[in-house]
Amino acid sequence: MQTSPTSFHPRSSTGTSTAKKLHQITQKYGVPLLINDRVDVALAAGVEGVHLGQDDMGELSASAMNF
């Protein structure tokens, strides 16, 4: 069974702690977690990926952050 990624869009100062808790749950079930728009939260939470839209940080900037 293939799993689809789950996405999370943190909007507050508790975003990193919430992302870490959510990541523990998604890992338990083998589901990748993607953070929307927030490379900083994605890196801090250690998730599998980040979604960047056209108006967000550029791809080169994100890859420079080792994501």
OpenMM code with the backbone's topology and positions (N, CA, C; nanometers):
from openmm import Vec3, app, unit

residues = "MET GLN THR SER PRO THR SER PHE HIS PRO ARG SER SER THR GLY THR SER THR ALA LYS LYS LEU HIS GLN ILE THR GLN LYS TYR GLY VAL PRO LEU LEU ILE ASN ASP ARG VAL ASP VAL ALA LEU ALA ALA GLY VAL GLU GLY VAL HIS LEU GLY GLN ASP ASP MET GLY GLU LEU SER ALA SER ALA MET ASN PHE".split()
positions = [
    Vec3(0.0838, -0.1180, 0.0000),
    Vec3(0.0000, 0.0000, 0.0000),
    Vec3(0.0882, 0.1242, 0.0000),
    Vec3(0.0663, 0.2110, -0.0955),
    Vec3(0.1425, 0.3346, -0.1039),
    Vec3(0.0689, 0.4433, -0.0261),
    Vec3(0.1455, 0.5228, 0.0484),
    Vec3(0.0845, 0.6299, 0.1257),
    Vec3(0.1063, 0.7632, 0.0579),
    Vec3(0.0124, 0.8530, 0.0740),
    Vec3(0.0239, 0.9880, 0.0201),
    Vec3(0.0768, 1.0800, 0.1279),
    Vec3(0.1524, 1.1809, 0.0899),
    Vec3(0.2050, 1.2746, 0.1897),
    Vec3(0.0928, 1.3516, 0.2587),
    Vec3(0.1194, 1.3904, 0.3800),
    Vec3(0.0306, 1.4773, 0.4553),
    Vec3(0.0969, 1.6136, 0.4611),
    Vec3(0.0189, 1.7201, 0.4478),
    Vec3(0.0780, 1.8532, 0.4546),
    Vec3(0.0249, 1.9293, 0.5751),
    Vec3(0.1057, 2.0216, 0.6230),
    Vec3(0.0728, 2.1022, 0.7401),
    Vec3(0.1197, 2.2436, 0.7128),
    Vec3(0.0342, 2.3417, 0.7382),
    Vec3(0.0695, 2.4821, 0.7171),
    Vec3(0.0742, 2.5527, 0.8519),
    Vec3(0.1940, 2.5657, 0.9118),
    Vec3(0.2048, 2.6323, 1.0415),
    Vec3(0.1841, 2.7827, 1.0282),
    Vec3(0.1021, 2.8387, 1.1150),
    Vec3(0.0741, 2.9817, 1.1075),
    Vec3(0.1061, 3.0547, 1.2363),
    Vec3(0.1535, 2.9860, 1.3358),
    Vec3(0.1775, 3.0525, 1.4638),
    Vec3(0.3138, 3.0139, 1.5190),
    Vec3(0.3464, 3.0726, 1.6327),
    Vec3(0.4751, 3.0442, 1.6959),
    Vec3(0.4830, 2.9006, 1.7467),
    Vec3(0.3712, 2.8328, 1.7586),
    Vec3(0.3711, 2.6930, 1.8028),
    Vec3(0.3844, 2.5970, 1.6857),
    Vec3(0.4057, 2.6498, 1.5653),
    Vec3(0.4128, 2.5666, 1.4459),
    Vec3(0.5188, 2.4585, 1.4511),
    Vec3(0.6372, 2.4899, 1.5024),
    Vec3(0.7449, 2.3912, 1.5069),
    Vec3(0.7114, 2.2771, 1.6024),
    Vec3(0.6622, 2.3090, 1.7205),
    Vec3(0.6296, 2.2023, 1.8164),
    Vec3(0.5129, 2.1181, 1.7657),
    Vec3(0.4164, 2.1815, 1.7019),
    Vec3(0.3040, 2.1066, 1.6452),
    Vec3(0.3523, 2.0180, 1.5308),
    Vec3(0.4398, 2.0705, 1.4466),
    Vec3(0.4936, 1.9923, 1.3347),
    Vec3(0.5714, 1.8709, 1.3860),
    Vec3(0.6484, 1.8879, 1.4919),
    Vec3(0.7235, 1.7752, 1.5484),
    Vec3(0.6298, 1.6670, 1.6000),
    Vec3(0.5231, 1.7073, 1.6677),
    Vec3(0.4260, 1.6105, 1.7194),
    Vec3(0.3541, 1.5393, 1.6050),
    Vec3(0.3142, 1.6158, 1.5059),
    Vec3(0.2464, 1.5578, 1.3902),
    Vec3(0.3392, 1.4632, 1.3147),
    Vec3(0.4667, 1.4985, 1.3067),
    Vec3(0.5639, 1.4140, 1.2366),
    Vec3(0.5818, 1.2800, 1.3080),
    Vec3(0.5780, 1.2797, 1.4388),
    Vec3(0.5868, 1.1535, 1.5128),
    Vec3(0.4719, 1.0609, 1.4739),
    Vec3(0.3542, 1.1190, 1.4577),
    Vec3(0.2366, 1.0389, 1.4206),
    Vec3(0.2486, 0.9886, 1.2776),
    Vec3(0.2861, 1.0767, 1.1847),
    Vec3(0.2936, 1.0347, 1.0450),
    Vec3(0.4039, 0.9310, 1.0225),
    Vec3(0.5145, 0.9441, 1.0959),
    Vec3(0.6227, 0.8453, 1.0844),
    Vec3(0.5762, 0.7076, 1.1300),
    Vec3(0.4958, 0.7058, 1.2336),
    Vec3(0.4434, 0.5803, 1.2889),
    Vec3(0.3687, 0.5001, 1.1820),
    Vec3(0.3045, 0.5718, 1.0897),
    Vec3(0.2256, 0.5077, 0.9854),
    Vec3(0.2944, 0.5102, 0.8483),
    Vec3(0.4196, 0.5546, 0.8448),
    Vec3(0.4944, 0.5556, 0.7201),
    Vec3(0.4460, 0.6581, 0.6192),
    Vec3(0.3899, 0.7687, 0.6688),
    Vec3(0.3374, 0.8729, 0.5808),
    Vec3(0.4310, 0.9935, 0.5843),
    Vec3(0.4832, 1.0357, 0.4691),
    Vec3(0.5707, 1.1535, 0.4663),
    Vec3(0.4932, 1.2800, 0.5043),
    Vec3(0.5595, 1.3701, 0.5748),
    Vec3(0.4981, 1.4968, 0.6135),
    Vec3(0.5659, 1.6104, 0.5393),
    Vec3(0.4850, 1.6941, 0.4746),
    Vec3(0.5341, 1.8119, 0.4037),
    Vec3(0.4821, 1.9360, 0.4747),
    Vec3(0.5694, 2.0333, 0.4915),
    Vec3(0.5311, 2.1603, 0.5517),
    Vec3(0.5082, 2.2601, 0.4395),
    Vec3(0.4013, 2.3365, 0.4494),
    Vec3(0.3674, 2.4336, 0.3460),
    Vec3(0.4293, 2.5690, 0.3772),
    Vec3(0.5118, 2.6192, 0.2854),
    Vec3(0.5678, 2.7550, 0.2882),
    Vec3(0.6763, 2.7829, 0.3921),
    Vec3(0.6979, 2.7012, 0.4896),
    Vec3(0.7888, 2.7343, 0.5996),
    Vec3(0.9080, 2.6400, 0.6042),
    Vec3(1.0141, 2.6740, 0.5307),
    Vec3(1.1356, 2.5934, 0.5286),
    Vec3(1.1950, 2.5848, 0.6684),
    Vec3(1.1897, 2.6945, 0.7438),
    Vec3(1.2453, 2.6953, 0.8793),
    Vec3(1.1776, 2.5920, 0.9696),
    Vec3(1.0459, 2.5835, 0.9619),
    Vec3(0.9722, 2.4858, 1.0430),
    Vec3(1.0010, 2.3444, 0.9934),
    Vec3(1.0058, 2.3257, 0.8625),
    Vec3(1.0337, 2.1936, 0.8060),
    Vec3(1.1700, 2.1418, 0.8506),
    Vec3(1.2709, 2.2278, 0.8475),
    Vec3(1.4047, 2.1880, 0.8918),
    Vec3(1.4069, 2.1578, 1.0406),
    Vec3(1.3432, 2.2427, 1.1197),
    Vec3(1.3424, 2.2239, 1.2656),
    Vec3(1.2682, 2.0971, 1.3061),
    Vec3(1.1629, 2.0632, 1.2327),
    Vec3(1.0834, 1.9451, 1.2667),
    Vec3(1.1405, 1.8171, 1.2060),
    Vec3(1.2324, 1.8306, 1.1102),
    Vec3(1.2937, 1.7129, 1.0484),
    Vec3(1.2000, 1.6357, 0.9583),
    Vec3(1.1069, 1.7048, 0.8946),
    Vec3(1.0094, 1.6374, 0.8093),
    Vec3(1.0692, 1.6013, 0.6738),
    Vec3(0.9906, 1.5308, 0.5940),
    Vec3(1.0397, 1.4797, 0.4666),
    Vec3(1.0455, 1.5838, 0.3558),
    Vec3(0.9699, 1.6916, 0.3671),
    Vec3(0.9723, 1.7885, 0.2590),
    Vec3(0.9004, 1.9174, 0.2922),
    Vec3(0.9100, 2.0100, 0.1980),
    Vec3(0.8439, 2.1397, 0.2115),
    Vec3(0.7832, 2.1754, 0.0766),
    Vec3(0.6643, 2.2354, 0.0786),
    Vec3(0.6006, 2.2813, -0.0441),
    Vec3(0.6227, 2.4308, -0.0561),
    Vec3(0.6763, 2.4721, -0.1699),
    Vec3(0.6969, 2.6135, -0.1973),
    Vec3(0.6185, 2.6507, -0.3220),
    Vec3(0.5282, 2.7468, -0.3078),
    Vec3(0.4498, 2.7941, -0.4215),
    Vec3(0.5293, 2.8937, -0.5037),
    Vec3(0.4707, 2.9411, -0.6113),
    Vec3(0.5388, 3.0329, -0.7018),
    Vec3(0.5787, 3.1635, -0.6345),
    Vec3(0.5024, 3.2081, -0.5364),
    Vec3(0.5303, 3.3354, -0.4692),
    Vec3(0.6142, 3.3184, -0.3430),
    Vec3(0.6553, 3.1956, -0.3137),
    Vec3(0.7356, 3.1679, -0.1945),
    Vec3(0.8835, 3.1741, -0.2276),
    Vec3(0.9648, 3.1363, -0.1328),
    Vec3(1.1094, 3.1325, -0.1506),
    Vec3(1.1451, 3.0533, -0.2757),
    Vec3(1.2443, 3.0975, -0.3478),
    Vec3(1.2867, 3.0294, -0.4688),
    Vec3(1.3486, 2.8934, -0.4407),
    Vec3(1.3471, 2.8077, -0.5429),
    Vec3(1.4020, 2.6724, -0.5301),
    Vec3(1.5492, 2.6747, -0.4919),
    Vec3(1.6257, 2.7648, -0.5506),
    Vec3(1.7688, 2.7716, -0.5204),
    Vec3(1.7927, 2.8147, -0.3759),
    Vec3(1.7123, 2.9058, -0.3263),
    Vec3(1.7253, 2.9486, -0.1867),
    Vec3(1.6945, 2.8339, -0.0926),
    Vec3(1.5912, 2.7582, -0.1220),
    Vec3(1.5533, 2.6437, -0.0378),
    Vec3(1.6613, 2.5363, -0.0416),
    Vec3(1.7152, 2.5085, -0.1603),
    Vec3(1.8190, 2.4046, -0.1682),
    Vec3(1.9472, 2.4491, -0.1011),
    Vec3(1.9713, 2.5797, -0.0941),
    Vec3(2.0878, 2.6309, -0.0224),
    Vec3(2.0751, 2.6071, 0.1270),
    Vec3(1.9516, 2.5865, 0.1737),
    Vec3(1.9273, 2.5593, 0.3159),
    Vec3(1.9339, 2.4092, 0.3442),
    Vec3(1.9816, 2.3321, 0.2452),
    Vec3(1.9970, 2.1855, 0.2572),
    Vec3(1.8658, 2.1132, 0.2739),
    Vec3(1.7643, 2.1576, 0.2048),
    Vec3(1.6382, 2.0850, 0.2093),
    Vec3(1.6182, 2.0122, 0.0821),
] * unit.nanometer
topology = app.Topology()
chain = topology.addChain("A")
for resn in residues:
    res = topology.addResidue(resn, chain)
    for name in ("N", "CA", "C"):
        topology.addAtom(name, app.Element.getBySymbol(name[0]), res)
